[in-house]
Amino acid sequence: MKISDYNRCVDEYADDVYRFILKNMRVEDSARDVVQDAFLRMWEKRKTIEATKAKAYLFSTAYHRMIDVIRREKKVQYNDSLPVTPHASNPNTHDLVTVLDQALNTLPSVQKSVVLLRDYEGYSYEEIGSICDLKPSQVKVYIYRARLSLKKYIGKVEVLI
């Protein structure tokens, strides 16, 4: 990868990587640190990275760094039991974005990441698999389970609208 390719990656992907990491971590400073570290690692390995694979490398590096940070800070709390009552019927939750964010935060980190990459960023199953080190079939399963959990958490969408 040439320096011009690296600079193009910064211009094109910095916002996308930051948005993805921020949606997962919910802490702006930590998200900035993870993105900066991902770009630093890409800079250090720029001679071995092909320009055509820079985006996948960048997202994959940022994702793995985010997981390391989350584990180190012990922010991951796995909750096997999701709330049974739909939150959409609560009159205090009128904002759809707020309800969706709350629902996303109930998911395990892998499920949350694959849903964000698929539904928010528009990546294919194969791209998500390469970013998260998963097989495309595993990605599909995680997305399916996450969507079921989101549906259970939110309840009926018609109530929100």
C-alpha positions in Angstrom: 0.0 0.0 0.0 1.3 3.4 -0.9 1.1 6.5 1.3 -1.5 7.9 -1.1 -3.6 4.8 -0.6 -3.4 5.1 3.1 -4.4 8.8 3.0 -7.4 7.8 0.8 -8.4 5.2 3.4 -8.3 7.8 6.1 -10.5 10.1 4.0 -13.0 7.5 2.9 -13.3 5.2 5.9 -12.5 7.1 9.1 -16.1 8.2 9.6 -17.5 4.8 8.9 -15.2 3.0 11.2 -15.8 5.6 14.0 -19.6 5.3 13.6 -19.4 1.5 13.8 -17.2 1.5 16.9 -19.1 4.3 18.6 -22.4 2.4 18.1 -20.9 -0.6 19.9 -18.9 1.1 22.6 -21.2 4.2 23.4 -18.2 6.1 24.7 -16.8 8.7 22.3 -13.3 8.9 23.8 -12.9 5.1 23.7 -14.2 4.9 20.2 -11.8 7.6 19.0 -8.9 5.7 20.6 -9.9 2.4 19.0 -10.2 4.0 15.6 -6.9 5.8 16.0 -5.2 2.6 17.0 -6.7 0.8 14.0 -5.3 3.4 11.7 -1.9 3.3 13.5 -1.8 -0.5 13.1 -2.7 -0.2 9.4 0.1 2.4 9.0 2.6 0.1 10.6 1.7 -2.7 8.3 1.0 -0.6 5.2 3.8 -2.4 3.2 2.1 -5.8 3.6 -1.5 -4.7 3.0 -2.9 -4.6 -0.5 -4.8 -1.4 -1.2 -7.9 -3.3 -2.4 -8.1 -5.1 1.0 -7.4 -2.0 3.2 -11.1 -1.4 4.1 -11.6 -5.0 5.3 -8.3 -4.9 7.2 -9.2 -1.6 8.8 -12.7 -2.7 10.0 -11.3 -6.0 11.2 -8.5 -4.4 13.1 -10.9 -1.8 14.7 -13.4 -4.6 15.6 -10.7 -6.7 17.3 -9.2 -3.8 19.1 -12.7 -2.8 20.3 -13.3 -6.3 21.7 -9.9 -6.1 23.5 -10.8 -2.8 25.0 -14.2 -3.9 26.1 -12.8 -7.1 27.7 -10.1 -5.1 29.4 -12.5 -2.6 30.9 -15.0 -5.4 31.8 -17.9 -3.6 30.1 -19.3 -6.7 28.5 -22.1 -8.2 30.5 -23.9 -11.1 29.0 -27.5 -11.2 29.8 -29.2 -14.5 28.8 -32.6 -13.4 29.9 -34.1 -10.5 27.9 -37.1 -8.6 29.1 -40.3 -10.3 28.2 -42.5 -7.2 28.3 -42.4 -5.1 25.1 -41.0 -1.7 25.7 -43.0 -0.2 22.9 -46.1 0.0 25.0 -44.4 2.3 27.5 -45.7 5.8 26.9 -42.3 7.3 28.0 -40.5 5.7 25.0 -41.8 7.7 22.0 -38.5 8.1 20.3 -37.9 5.2 17.9 -34.1 5.8 17.8 -33.9 5.7 21.6 -35.8 2.5 21.7 -33.6 0.9 19.0 -30.5 2.0 20.8 -31.8 0.5 24.0 -32.7 -2.7 22.2 -29.2 -2.9 20.6 -27.5 -2.5 24.0 -29.2 -5.6 25.3 -27.5 -7.8 22.6 -24.2 -9.6 23.2 -21.3 -7.8 21.5 -21.0 -10.2 18.6 -24.7 -10.0 17.7 -24.7 -6.2 18.1 -21.6 -5.9 15.8 -23.0 -8.1 13.0 -26.4 -6.3 13.1 -24.7 -2.9 12.9 -22.5 -4.0 10.1 -25.4 -5.5 8.1 -28.3 -3.2 8.8 -26.6 0.1 9.5 -23.5 -0.1 7.3 -24.8 -2.4 4.6 -22.0 -5.0 4.4 -22.5 -8.4 2.9 -22.4 -11.6 4.9 -19.0 -12.4 3.5 -17.6 -9.0 4.4 -19.0 -9.2 7.9 -17.5 -12.6 8.2 -14.0 -11.4 7.3 -14.3 -8.4 9.6 -15.5 -10.5 12.6 -13.6 -13.7 11.8 -16.8 -15.6 11.3 -18.1 -17.9 8.6 -21.0 -16.4 6.5 -23.3 -19.1 8.0 -22.4 -18.0 11.5 -23.0 -14.4 10.6 -26.5 -15.3 9.3 -27.2 -17.2 12.6 -26.1 -14.2 14.7 -28.1 -11.8 12.7 -31.2 -14.0 12.9 -30.8 -14.4 16.7 -30.2 -10.7 17.2 -33.3 -9.8 15.2 -35.4 -12.1 17.2 -34.1 -10.6 20.4 -34.7 -7.1 19.1 -38.2 -8.0 18.1 -38.9 -9.5 21.5 -37.5 -6.4 23.2 -39.3 -3.8 21.1 -42.6 -5.6 20.7 -44.9 -4.4 18.0 -43.4 -1.7 15.8 -46.9 -0.3 15.1 -47.2 0.9 18.6 -44.0 3.1 18.2 -45.1 4.7 15.0 
